[in-house]
Amino acid sequence: MSMLFADDDSRWQAVCDRNLAASGQFYYAVLSTGIYCRPGCSSRQPKRENVRFFENTEKATEAGFRACKRCKPQDSSATDALVEVVVKACRYIEQAEDSVDLAELAEHAQLSIWHFQRLFTRLVGVSPKAYQRNHRNKRFSEALLDQVSVTEAVYASGIGSAASVYSHNRLGMTPSQFRKGGKGQQIYYCTGASVLGPLVMAVSARGICCVEFLDAGADVQQVLKARFPAAELIAARHELSDLLAEVLAFVEAPQADCELPLDIQGTAFQERVWQALQEIPVGQTMSYSQLAASVGQPTASRAVAGACGANKLAVLVPCHRIVRSDGGLSGYRWGTERKQQLLNNEEQLQKNREHD
């Protein structure tokens, strides 16, 4: 087993991250379902206390668990060879002390730049550049929480310079504010033009906390004040440009899993509903009653509808995929026309992906 996943804590983190680099390094089983999976399985995240880890499929089977039908951990096919190429690229990125460009990664994988870029993005869900940035920012935030200086954290993470921290970090605020836990609830925001019209993105210390479509003439500050009445709202300049670009790209072409850093703020029930929404496949819909049943509250359709209405993260938490039981459109905070366009776009995207 790789030293990267030598203990249960690192394996559990890999499961939570659906880390492709952990593929083939171990398997995890869930006591409540009796099923074992690959670390990158897209099934609902289990509770930590119900998870057991195994070095191979044989040991998981001997322990009485059966293979997941979704990620098919026992299957070996030509696809595995492609996955292994990407897994090695992920490890290469994670272990590199300096920045690794696309040409170097493609050469290491013995593929053309175009083929490698497309393969990596399809299997991982983000580009090699985004994966590298995410990994470095994670290392940077971990170093900060270890109470080292900002300069020490910069070099420990491999970011390269302090200037890069402020222009490319995904903390949503400066490193010193992050270390203080975002005291005063400072929220940074910026606007952009999406395929569905203008939107505003707001970011807290923990991630993206709001994405709202804007109507013509809308006052951005008033829109955000309605969501965060006690927060200090700060207009960002170029600090969030990379993150905003990824949000706009996700709105245009949603992925099965949202890899963006989200700060989901709600009640325990709302968060259960929002988690269930994120598990609805792209191009598919669900009724309120079906959604209520999926969170274990089959009679709570009205409460589920309220949770959908309280969603602050348009498209990233896809409440637009909920329709009436007869298949008709129901209400949508940002307008039923946008909702219909989102559903049409996703249906076409799914058809295109099936023919790739």
C-alpha positions, 0 to 999 in steps of 0.5 A, a space after each residue: 500500500 502507498 505511503 500516501 494512504 498508510 493510515 486510516 485518517 489519510 484513507 478516510 480523507 481520500 474517500 471524502 475527497 473521492 481522490 483518484 490518486 487512491 485508486 487501487 491503493 485500498 478499498 473501503 467497506 460500509 457496515 450499514 450497507 454491506 458494500 465495498 467500494 473504490 476510494 473514488 466511488 461517487 456514491 453517497 459519503 458514509 458515516 466515518 464510524 461505519 467505514 472499514 478499510 481493506 488492502 484488496 478486494 479479496 480481503 473485503 470479500 472474505 470479511 463478508 462485503 459485496 462489490 459496489 455495482 456503481 464503481 465495480 471494484 472487482 472489474 479489470 478492463 482497458 479503462 483501468 490502464 487509463 485510470 492508472 495513467 491519471 493516478 500516476 499524474 496525480 501523484 506526480 503533481 502531489 509529490 513535486 516540489 515545484 510547479 509542473 507544466 502541462 507539457 511535462 505531465 503529458 511527457 511523463 504520461 507518454 501521451 500528447 498534450 491534447 490527449 492527456 489534458 482531455 483524459 485527465 479532465 474527464 476522469 478527475 473532473 478538473 484540469 491538471 492546472 486546477 488540480 495542482 492549484 487545489 493541492 497547493 492551496 490545501 497544503 498552504 492552508 494546512 501549513 497556516 493552521 500549523 501556525 507557521 508564518 505566511 512566508 514559511 507556508 508559501 514555501 512549504 506548499 510550493 506556491 512560489 511567492 507571497 504575491 501568488 497567495 493573494 492573487 490565486 488562493 482560495 481561502 476567500 480572504 487574506 491568510 492572516 484573516 483565515 488564521 483568525 477564523 474569519 472573525 467578523 464574518 467577512 465575505 468577499 464578492 465579485 460579479 461575472 457574466 454567465 450563459 444565464 445572465 449576470 451573477 454574483 459569487 460570494 466567498 467566505 473563509 471556508 469557500 463559496 457561500 453564495 452564487 446568485 443570478 442577478 436581474 437587470 438593475 439589481 443592487 449587488 450589495 442588497 442581494 447579498 445583505 438579504 442573505 448575510 445581513 450581519 456580514 461585512 461585505 467586501 468587493 474583490 478585485 482580481 483575487 477571485 478571478 480564477 475561482 469565478 472563471 471556474 464557477 462560470 464554467 460550471 454553470 455552463 457545463 455542470 459536472 457530476 461532482 462539484 470540486 469547487 470549495 463550498 461553504 454550505 450554511 444551513 440547518 442540519 435538515 437543509 444541509 441533508 437536502 442540499 447534499 441529496 440535490 448534489 447527488 442527482 445526476 446531470 440531465 436528470 430530475 426528481 420530484 419533491 416527494 422523491 427528494 423527501 424520501 431520499 433524505 429519509 423524510 417521505 412526508 416532508 415534501 413541503 419542508 424539502 421545498 423550503 430547503 430548496 428555496 433557501 439554497 444560496 448556491 445556484 447550480 452548484 447545489 442543483 435545486 433546479 433539478 427538482 420538478 413537480 410530480 407530473 414533471 412540470 416546472 415548479 417555482 425557482 428562486 431565479 426564475 422558471 425560464 432560467 430553470 428550463 434553460 438549465 434543464 435543457 442545457 444539462 439534457 444536451 450535455 448528457 447526450 453529448 457525453 454519452 456519445 463521446 
